[in-house]
Amino acid sequence: VFFIYHFVDTSFNLTGKIPHELAQLKQLETLNLSRNKLDGPIPPKLSQLRYLKILLLYDNALGDTLPSSLGQFSRLKDINLSYNNFV
């Protein structure tokens, strides 16, 4: 068994939707997918990441409304969703 605590990809090359499967990384503390070409909504399943402290999704093409599940991140200390297309 192993745990992933930090997932960072600011390669400018990720496209498509944020995979809801990331919610399976239960011990994740940092999710940084900024500066890519991701689109669509933030998957509500990400609220299952109970240990998430840092969520950086800025400078993508994410859109739709912000999910109310973002309020469930009790340990979140840093969030940046700027430069997207949220309504």
C-alpha positions in Angstrom: 0.0 0.0 0.0 1.3 3.5 -0.8 -0.2 6.9 -0.5 0.1 10.0 -2.8 0.2 13.2 -0.8 0.9 15.7 -3.5 -0.2 15.7 -7.1 1.3 18.5 -9.2 1.1 18.9 -13.0 1.7 22.3 -14.3 3.0 21.1 -17.7 0.7 23.2 -19.8 -0.3 20.0 -21.6 -3.3 18.5 -19.7 -6.5 18.8 -21.6 -10.1 17.7 -21.1 -12.0 17.3 -17.8 -10.5 16.9 -14.3 -10.8 13.1 -13.7 -13.2 12.3 -10.9 -11.0 9.3 -10.2 -8.6 11.8 -8.4 -11.1 11.5 -5.5 -9.7 8.0 -4.9 -6.4 9.5 -3.7 -7.8 9.7 -0.2 -4.7 11.0 1.5 -4.1 13.8 -1.0 -3.0 17.1 0.6 -2.1 19.1 -2.5 -3.8 19.1 -5.9 -2.1 21.5 -8.3 -3.4 21.3 -11.9 -2.9 25.0 -12.7 -1.6 26.3 -16.0 -3.1 23.6 -18.2 -6.0 23.4 -20.6 -8.6 21.7 -18.5 -12.2 22.5 -19.1 -15.6 21.6 -17.8 -16.7 21.7 -14.1 -14.8 20.8 -11.0 -16.0 17.3 -10.2 -18.1 17.3 -7.0 -16.4 14.0 -6.0 -13.2 15.9 -5.2 -15.0 16.9 -1.9 -14.1 13.3 -0.8 -10.5 14.5 -0.4 -10.8 15.0 3.3 -7.1 15.9 3.8 -6.8 18.4 1.0 -5.0 21.5 2.2 -4.0 23.1 -1.2 -6.2 23.3 -4.3 -4.7 25.2 -7.2 -6.7 25.0 -10.5 -5.9 28.5 -11.8 -5.2 29.4 -15.4 -7.3 26.7 -17.1 -10.6 26.8 -19.0 -12.7 25.4 -16.2 -16.3 26.5 -16.2 -19.9 26.0 -15.0 -20.8 27.0 -11.5 -18.6 26.3 -8.5 -19.8 23.1 -6.8 -21.2 23.7 -3.3 -19.1 20.7 -2.2 -16.1 23.0 -2.1 -17.3 24.1 1.3 -16.7 20.6 2.6 -12.9 21.0 2.6 -12.4 21.5 6.3 -8.6 21.5 6.1 -8.2 23.7 3.0 -5.8 26.5 3.6 -5.0 27.7 0.0 -7.3 27.7 -3.0 -6.8 29.5 -6.3 -9.4 29.1 -9.1 -8.6 32.4 -10.9 -8.4 32.7 -14.7 -11.1 30.2 -15.5 -14.6 30.6 -16.9 -16.8 30.1 -13.8 -20.3 31.8 -13.8 
